[in-house]
Amino acid sequence: MEYHSHAVVTERNVVLLELGQASDLTDYVANEVRVALVYNGISHTVMLASPENLEEFAIGFTLSERIVSHVNEIKGVDLEFTPEGVLIQVEITQRCFMELKQQRRNMAGRTGCGLCGVAQLEEAVKPVIRVDSDARFNIDHLQFALEQVKDNQQHFKLTGATHAAMGLDQDGQIIAAFEDIGRHIALDKLIGGFSMCQAQRPVAVLLTSRASFEMVQKAASANIQILFAMSAVTSLALELAEKSNITLIGFCRNGRATLYTHGYRLLGQQCVSLAKAI
């Protein structure tokens, strides 16, 4: 299938089977494309993503994976749409590129011995980054943010297949929202979005997905201090949030939330009762 139109959603004729009856109807399917990230001409990884906001994704991924430490170390991003997928050519500084090549050499050399798995596990866990402590969010505004979620998930409305990562201001207003079939990629797009444009940084981030270890690790890399998740929190995510000084709140829906770590950033009348949920 070709994606020359860069369409995010495809319209399909399907057959609905319900209560013993069959009927024709039109359905909407989320497009999924292969995205290859190439750094200074060297292929790095191939991922599956929704074909929009891919420049933001490339920048966010490069930052959240700590390939660079600052957006200024990204010198250019070029996209090429092909019948096979999307090639993203990312140019980074020579210093960052040399470090990336060294990392790849280290990983490539870990074969043929019983210690390889241990080494690769160590490589997967990046050094802990502690985020700043200045953010504050009135928890009474969380419900207002949740009420805006549906209006910021246009592709989910059609397909039911995408996740979203949304940036909140201090009043609970959603100031930026990105969708993708991959929850990690949605967060990367959000990180890239507010990094590349010198845009207003969110006070907190709201995820429609669960908060896993990788999501917290990406948040720490981007100095996201408050992370709300509408679904569950995993044990490694909780452990990393504690070490990274991130305020982590899960099961945010229907007027409820569960605070797991660093509740000192939360203000408002509900703060005391929320803290009891730990």
C-alpha positions in Angstrom: 0.0 0.0 0.0 1.3 3.5 -0.9 0.9 6.5 1.3 1.5 9.4 -1.1 -1.3 11.3 0.5 0.2 10.8 4.0 -3.2 9.8 5.1 -3.5 8.8 8.8 -6.8 7.0 8.4 -8.1 4.7 5.6 -11.8 4.2 4.8 -12.8 0.6 4.2 -16.0 -1.2 3.3 -16.6 -4.0 5.8 -19.2 -6.4 7.0 -20.6 -6.1 10.5 -21.7 -9.4 12.1 -24.1 -8.7 15.0 -26.8 -10.7 16.7 -26.8 -13.2 13.8 -27.2 -10.6 11.2 -24.7 -9.3 8.5 -24.7 -5.8 7.2 -22.4 -3.7 5.0 -20.9 -0.5 6.5 -18.0 1.8 6.2 -15.2 1.5 8.7 -12.1 3.6 9.4 -8.7 1.9 9.9 -5.6 3.6 11.4 -2.7 3.6 8.9 0.5 2.0 10.1 3.7 2.7 8.3 7.3 1.7 8.6 9.5 4.6 9.7 13.3 4.3 9.4 15.5 6.6 11.4 18.8 7.3 9.8 21.5 9.3 11.6 24.2 11.0 9.5 23.6 8.4 6.8 23.7 5.4 9.1 20.5 3.4 9.7 19.6 3.2 13.4 16.1 1.7 13.8 12.8 1.0 12.1 9.6 1.6 13.9 5.9 1.5 13.1 4.0 4.7 13.4 1.1 6.8 12.2 2.2 8.9 9.2 1.8 12.4 10.6 4.0 14.7 12.8 7.0 12.6 11.9 9.4 15.5 12.2 8.2 16.0 15.8 8.6 12.2 16.3 12.2 12.2 15.0 13.2 15.1 17.2 11.4 13.8 20.3 12.9 10.3 19.8 16.4 11.6 19.4 16.0 13.6 22.6 14.2 11.0 24.7 16.6 8.2 23.6 19.5 10.5 24.6 21.1 10.4 21.2 21.5 14.1 21.8 21.2 16.0 25.0 19.8 19.3 23.5 17.6 20.1 20.5 20.4 22.4 19.2 22.5 19.3 18.5 20.0 18.2 15.9 21.1 20.0 12.7 18.4 18.9 10.3 15.5 16.5 9.7 14.4 15.4 6.2 11.5 13.1 5.4 11.2 10.9 2.3 7.9 9.1 1.7 8.3 5.9 -0.3 6.0 2.9 -1.1 7.8 0.9 1.6 7.4 3.5 4.3 9.1 6.7 5.4 12.8 7.4 5.6 13.8 10.1 8.2 17.3 11.5 7.7 18.4 13.1 10.9 21.7 15.1 11.0 23.3 15.4 14.4 26.5 17.0 15.6 29.7 15.0 14.9 30.3 14.5 18.7 26.8 13.0 19.2 27.2 10.8 16.1 30.6 9.5 17.3 29.0 8.6 20.6 26.1 6.8 18.9 28.5 4.8 16.7 30.5 3.8 19.7 27.3 2.6 21.5 26.4 0.6 18.4 29.9 -1.0 18.3 29.6 -1.9 21.9 26.3 -3.6 21.4 27.4 -5.4 18.2 30.4 -6.9 20.0 28.3 -8.6 22.7 27.8 -12.0 21.2 28.9 -15.5 21.8 29.2 -15.6 25.6 27.1 -16.2 28.6 27.5 -12.6 29.8 25.9 -11.1 26.7 22.4 -10.9 28.1 23.6 -9.3 31.2 25.5 -6.6 29.2 22.5 -5.9 27.0 20.2 -5.6 30.0 22.6 -3.0 31.5 22.6 -1.1 28.2 18.8 -1.0 28.2 18.7 0.8 31.5 20.0 4.3 31.0 21.4 6.3 33.8 18.7 7.9 36.0 18.0 11.5 35.3 16.5 13.5 38.2 14.0 16.1 36.9 13.6 19.6 38.3 11.3 20.3 41.3 9.6 23.6 40.4 6.4 22.4 38.7 3.1 22.6 40.6 -0.3 21.4 39.4 -3.7 21.9 41.1 -5.2 18.5 41.1 -8.7 20.0 41.1 -8.0 20.9 37.4 -7.4 17.2 36.4 -11.1 16.6 35.7 -11.2 19.6 33.4 -8.2 18.1 31.5 -9.9 14.7 31.3 -13.0 16.3 29.8 -11.0 17.6 26.9 -9.4 14.3 26.0 -12.0 13.1 23.5 -11.8 16.4 21.6 -8.0 15.9 21.2 -8.3 12.3 19.9 -9.7 12.8 16.4 -8.1 9.6 15.0 -9.2 7.5 18.0 -12.8 8.7 17.5 -12.7 7.2 14.0 -10.5 4.1 14.5 -10.3 3.3 18.2 -6.6 2.4 17.5 -4.5 5.3 18.7 -3.0 6.6 21.9 -2.5 10.2 22.8 0.1 12.2 24.8 -1.2 15.7 25.9 0.6 18.6 27.5 -1.3 20.5 30.2 -0.9 24.1 31.4 -1.3 25.0 35.1 -5.1 25.5 34.6 -5.5 22.0 33.2 -6.0 23.2 29.6 -4.6 20.9 26.9 -2.1 23.1 25.1 -0.6 20.3 22.8 -1.8 16.8 21.8 -0.3 14.2 19.6 -1.8 10.8 18.6 -0.1 7.7 17.3 -0.7 4.0 17.1 2.3 3.6 19.4 2.0 5.2 22.9 5.8 5.7 23.0 5.7 7.5 19.7 2.8 9.7 20.8 5.0 10.8 23.7 8.0 11.3 21.5 5.9 13.5 19.2 4.8 15.6 22.1 8.4 16.0 23.3 9.5 16.9 19.8 6.7 19.3 19.4 7.4 21.5 22.4 11.2 21.2 21.9 11.5 22.1 18.2 9.4 25.2 18.3 10.6 26.7 21.6 6.9 26.4 22.4 5.3 26.7 25.9 6.4 23.7 27.9 3.6 21.8 29.6 3.4 21.8 33.4 2.2 18.2 33.2 1.7 15.4 30.6 -1.4 13.3 30.4 -1.2 9.9 28.7 -4.3 7.9 27.5 -2.2 4.7 27.9 -0.6 3.0 30.8 2.6 4.4 32.3 5.4 1.9 31.6 9.1 2.0 32.4 9.9 3.4 28.9 7.3 6.2 29.2 8.8 7.3 32.5 12.3 7.1 31.2 11.3 9.3 28.2 9.6 11.7 30.5 12.8 12.0 32.6 14.9 12.7 29.5 12.6 15.6 28.6 12.4 17.0 32.2 8.7 16.2 32.4 8.0 16.5 36.2 4.3 15.5 36.4 3.0 12.5 34.5 -0.7 11.5 34.5 -1.8 8.2 33.0 -5.4 7.2 32.3 -4.5 3.6 32.7 -2.2 1.6 35.0 1.3 2.1 36.3 3.9 -0.7 36.1 6.3 -1.6 38.9 9.4 -0.5 37.1 7.7 2.7 36.1 7.0 3.4 39.7 10.5 2.6 40.8 12.0 4.8 38.1 9.6 7.7 38.8 10.7 7.6 42.5 14.4 7.7 41.5 13.8 10.4 38.8 11.8 12.7 41.1 8.8 12.4 38.8 5.3 12.9 40.2 3.5 9.8 38.8 -0.3 9.4 38.9 -2.3 6.5 37.4 -5.9 5.5 36.8 -6.9 9.1 36.0 -10.6 8.8 35.0 -14.1 9.4 36.3 -13.1 11.8 39.0 -10.5 9.4 40.5 -6.7 9.1 40.4 -4.0 7.2 42.2 -0.9 9.0 43.4 2.3 6.9 43.4 5.3 9.2 43.8 6.3 12.7 44.8 3.0 14.2 45.6 4.5 17.5 46.8 3.9 19.0 43.4 0.2 18.6 43.7 -2.0 21.4 45.0 -5.7 21.8 45.6 -8.5 20.6 47.9 -8.4 17.1 46.6 -4.7 16.8 47.2 -5.0 15.4 50.7 -7.5 12.7 49.8 -5.5 11.8 46.7 -2.3 11.3 48.7 -4.2 8.7 50.8 -4.4 6.6 47.6 -0.7 5.7 47.8 
